[in-house]
Amino acid sequence: MLLSKNKQFLLGLRTAIYVVLFLFLPISLFSQNTIIVKGVIKGEDGKRVANASVFIPEINKGTTSDKKGEFVLDMNKLLTKIIVSHINYEPKTITIDDVNSDTIQLNVILKEKINLLNSFDFRSQKTKLLYKKTIVSILDYQLYQDKLLLLLKTSKETKLSLMGHKQQVLSELILNKNVIELFKDCYGNTHLLSEDTAYQIYIDEQNISILYKYPISKFNESIKYAVAKINDKIIFINYGLHNQSIVYSYFDKNKEKVVLKLLRDNQSERYASQEIAIINYLESILERRSLGVRSRHEDPRPSYQIGREIFDRSSMYEFVLSKPSYNPLFLIGNTMYIFDHINDSCFVYDEELNEQRSIYINYHHKGNWAKEIILDKESGVFYAKFEEKGFCYLKKINLTDGKTIKTYKLGEHVYPLNIKIKNGEAFYLFKDHLNQGQMSLYKQGLY
């Protein structure tokens, strides 16, 4: 009996040891394949750089430096590249060579950007042509550092071209013809988008390359709706019923979803819901008629008239009533702004996502507002866009009292497209319908 108990004890002890080894084995393996990268980011003047992006391009993972310019990031030893970037500095690629260590300490020195666009700046409202070729169509563009990143299409190919301030081509990449637009995510990375695929690209002075590609559905789930990154938090946007409510949210340290701001247009929601109810009712009449069923109390009009009304109401819903409510979020440094046009307010948050103050705004009640705000991130100035008779007017917003204080007219071209503002200059595309739809890129100083 005693022997039997001893056997049971030994068997139980052996089982316990196996369990312990099994539990700790993955941790051990994980620790062998993972390194901790710690670092300090500074400028050439020795000043520490806060809110710099530290990014692993192979897995789309990253973090940002804190107030002291410090960061901590864990990465697999098989990954050897880190990209450090900041809006005021040139990006820097760091190769991790010492993969045998468990912890690596980096001292990153960033070079301050030199804005070459200033070499042809002008202090007037005269419009300047930046790019025009009769056989080339501009699908999209970005202001990339001090250069122009152009998505171009010819009859033979689609390509991405990085151009200097004198229109010299610095590097090019031939693309799939289905690529239609550029997208910059909240990390500052640039993506090429087609109808079914997204491509993340990497750019340096010598070449443009594709890091990886993934289905557009994955892009929409993980990247498209991530609108801002502040410290270690990613802010997401989600739309509610009929796109007339917006929820800005993030995930805390426990991976719990936290609602930062809910903006809801109750009146627009009710109106859209009523239209859907009417459309459904009219469709039910046509469905019953197709089955030979009629009611004395139903709409007496002929079926083709009811079908026409369904088409009109459906178009109204699709293009007007369900158009997403425009209440954008912007980030300038470590300060975040949420424009609530529903409640005539702009809410200001600090880097810890605490609401600091709200500003009363009313420019959106004025006629001809185009429901768009454009941020000049370099100078920290917001502009509200207005349109009248095809011309665009940009009204500078005073963030002290929410009023518009100065108006600038893009006076040479009607219906300018894809307006971006940098350092007090407006860049835009113009489609010349009198010249076979030629798309050209211009800029105009806002002075």
Residue pairs with C-beta under 8 A, 6 or more apart in sequence:
31 102
33 76
33 77
33 78
34 74
34 75
34 76
34 77
35 74
35 75
35 76
35 77
35 96
35 99
35 101
35 102
35 103
35 104
36 72
36 73
36 74
36 102
36 103
36 104
37 72
37 73
37 74
37 75
37 82
37 96
37 103
37 104
37 106
38 70
38 71
38 72
38 73
38 103
38 104
38 105
38 106
39 54
39 70
39 71
39 105
39 106
39 107
39 108
40 48
40 68
40 69
40 70
40 106
40 107
40 108
41 48
41 49
41 52
41 54
41 65
41 69
41 70
41 71
41 84
41 86
41 108
41 110
42 48
42 49
42 69
42 107
42 108
42 109
42 110
43 49
43 89
43 109
43 110
43 112
44 109
44 110
44 111
44 112
48 65
48 68
48 69
48 70
49 65
49 69
49 86
49 89
49 110
50 65
50 66
50 67
50 68
50 69
50 334
51 64
51 65
51 86
51 230
51 231
51 333
51 334
51 351
52 64
52 65
52 69
52 71
52 84
52 85
52 86
52 89
52 110
53 62
53 64
53 83
53 84
53 85
53 86
53 187
53 188
53 229
54 62
54 63
54 64
54 65
54 71
54 73
54 82
54 83
54 84
55 61
55 62
55 82
55 83
55 84
55 85
55 187
55 189
56 62
56 73
56 75
56 79
56 81
56 82
56 83
57 81
57 83
57 189
57 200
57 202
57 211
58 79
58 81
58 211
58 212
59 76
59 79
60 189
60 200
60 222
60 223
61 73
61 75
62 73
62 187
63 71
63 72
63 73
63 232
64 71
64 229
64 230
64 231
64 232
65 71
66 231
73 82
75 82
75 96
77 99
79 96
80 95
80 96
80 97
80 99
81 93
81 94
81 95
81 96
82 93
82 94
82 96
83 91
83 92
83 93
83 94
83 202
84 91
84 92
84 93
84 94
84 108
84 110
85 91
85 92
85 188
86 110
87 188
87 377
87 378
88 112
88 113
89 110
89 111
89 112
89 113
90 110
90 111
90 112
90 113
90 145
91 145
92 108
92 110
92 111
93 204
94 106
94 108
96 104
98 104
113 145
113 146
114 146
115 146
115 423
116 146
116 147
116 164
116 165
117 146
117 165
117 422
117 423
117 425
118 423
119 165
120 128
120 165
121 423
121 425
121 445
122 128
122 445
123 445
123 447
124 445
124 447
125 408
125 409
125 411
125 444
125 445
125 446
125 447
126 444
126 445
127 410
127 411
127 412
127 413
127 442
127 443
127 444
128 442
128 443
128 444
129 440
129 441
129 442
130 148
130 167
130 427
130 441
130 442
130 443
131 138
131 148
131 150
131 163
131 167
131 440
131 441
132 438
132 440
132 441
134 435
134 436
134 438
135 154
135 155
136 152
136 153
136 154
137 152
137 153
137 154
137 437
137 438
137 439
138 150
138 151
138 152
138 429
138 439
138 440
138 441
139 151
139 152
139 153
139 158
139 179
139 180
139 181
140 150
140 151
140 180
140 181
140 182
140 418
141 148
141 149
141 150
141 151
141 182
141 418
141 427
141 429
141 441
142 148
142 149
142 182
142 184
142 190
142 420
143 149
143 420
143 422
143 427
144 162
144 190
144 203
146 165
147 162
147 163
147 164
147 165
147 170
148 162
148 163
148 164
148 441
149 160
149 161
149 162
149 163
149 182
149 190
149 203
150 160
150 161
150 162
150 163
150 441
151 158
151 159
151 160
151 179
151 181
151 182
151 192
152 158
152 159
152 160
152 161
153 159
153 177
157 174
157 175
157 177
158 174
158 175
158 176
158 177
158 179
159 172
159 173
159 174
159 175
160 172
160 173
160 175
160 192
160 201
160 208
161 169
161 171
161 172
162 169
162 170
162 171
162 172
162 203
162 208
163 169
163 170
164 170
170 205
171 203
171 205
171 206
171 207
171 208
172 208
173 201
173 207
173 208
173 209
173 210
175 192
176 194
176 197
178 194
178 195
178 196
178 197
179 192
179 193
179 194
179 199
180 193
180 194
180 195
181 192
181 193
182 190
182 191
182 192
182 193
183 190
183 191
183 192
183 193
183 198
183 224
184 190
184 191
185 191
185 223
185 226
186 226
186 227
186 228
186 229
186 234
186 235
187 229
189 200
190 200
190 201
190 203
191 198
191 199
191 200
191 201
191 219
191 223
192 198
192 199
192 201
192 210
193 199
193 216
193 219
194 216
195 216
196 215
196 216
197 213
197 214
197 215
197 216
198 213
198 214
198 215
198 216
198 218
198 219
198 223
199 210
199 212
199 213
200 210
200 211
200 212
200 213
201 208
201 209
201 210
201 211
202 208
202 209
202 210
202 211
225 236
225 237
225 238
226 234
226 235
226 236
227 235
227 236
227 237
227 248
227 329
228 234
228 235
228 329
228 330
228 331
228 336
229 235
229 331
230 331
230 334
230 336
230 351
230 353
231 334
231 351
231 352
233 250
233 251
233 353
234 250
234 251
235 248
235 249
235 250
235 260
235 329
235 336
236 248
236 249
236 250
237 246
237 247
237 248
237 329
238 246
238 247
238 249
239 245
239 246
239 247
239 324
239 325
240 246
240 247
240 264
240 269
241 269
241 272
241 273
242 268
242 269
242 272
242 273
242 276
242 321
242 322
243 322
243 323
243 324
243 325
244 264
244 265
244 268
244 269
244 272
244 322
244 325
245 262
245 263
245 264
245 265
245 269
245 325
246 261
246 262
246 263
246 264
246 324
246 325
246 327
247 259
247 261
247 262
247 263
248 259
248 260
248 261
248 262
248 263
248 329
248 338
249 257
249 258
249 259
249 260
250 257
250 258
250 260
250 353
251 257
251 258
252 258
260 338
260 349
260 353
261 338
261 340
261 347
263 325
263 327
263 338
263 340
263 342
263 343
264 342
265 325
265 342
268 321
268 325
271 321
272 317
272 321
272 322
275 313
275 316
275 317
275 321
276 317
278 313
279 310
279 313
279 314
279 317
282 299
282 306
282 309
282 310
282 313
283 310
285 298
285 299
285 306
286 303
286 306
286 307
286 310
288 294
288 295
288 298
289 303
299 306
325 341
325 342
326 341
326 371
326 372
327 338
327 339
327 340
327 341
327 342
328 338
328 339
328 373
329 336
329 337
329 338
329 339
330 336
330 337
330 339
330 373
330 375
330 382
331 337
332 375
332 377
332 380
334 350
334 351
335 348
335 349
335 350
335 351
336 348
336 349
336 350
336 353
337 346
337 347
337 348
337 349
337 382
337 399
338 346
338 347
338 349
339 346
339 361
339 373
340 346
340 347
341 361
341 364
344 360
344 361
344 362
344 364
344 365
345 358
345 359
345 360
345 361
346 358
346 359
346 361
346 399
346 402
347 355
347 357
347 358
347 359
348 355
348 356
348 357
348 358
348 359
349 355
349 356
350 356
359 399
359 400
359 401
359 402
360 401
360 402
361 397
361 402
362 402
362 403
363 369
363 384
363 395
363 397
363 402
363 403
363 404
364 371
364 384
366 386
368 386
368 387
368 388
368 393
369 384
369 385
369 386
370 385
370 386
370 387
370 392
371 385
372 384
372 385
373 382
373 383
373 384
373 385
373 397
374 382
374 383
374 385
374 394
374 419
374 420
374 421
375 381
375 382
375 383
375 421
376 382
376 383
376 421
376 422
376 423
376 424
377 422
378 422
378 423
379 423
379 424
381 396
381 397
381 421
381 424
382 396
382 397
382 399
383 394
383 395
383 396
383 397
383 408
383 421
383 446
384 394
384 395
384 397
384 404
385 392
385 393
385 394
385 395
385 419
386 392
386 393
386 394
386 395
387 393
389 414
390 414
390 415
391 409
391 410
391 411
391 414
392 409
392 410
392 415
392 416
392 419
392 428
393 407
393 408
393 409
393 410
394 407
394 408
394 409
394 410
394 419
394 421
394 426
394 446
395 404
395 405
395 406
395 407
395 408
396 404
396 405
396 406
396 407
396 408
397 403
397 404
397 405
398 404
398 405
408 426
408 446
410 416
410 419
410 426
410 428
410 444
411 444
412 442
412 444
413 428
413 430
413 442
415 430
415 431
416 428
416 429
416 430
416 442
417 428
417 429
417 430
417 431
418 428
418 429
419 426
419 427
419 428
420 426
420 427
420 428
421 427
421 446
424 445
424 446
424 447
425 443
425 444
425 445
425 446
426 443
426 444
426 445
426 446
427 441
427 442
427 443
428 441
428 442
428 443
428 444
429 439
429 440
429 441
429 442
430 439
430 440
430 442
431 437
431 438
431 439
432 438
432 439
432 440
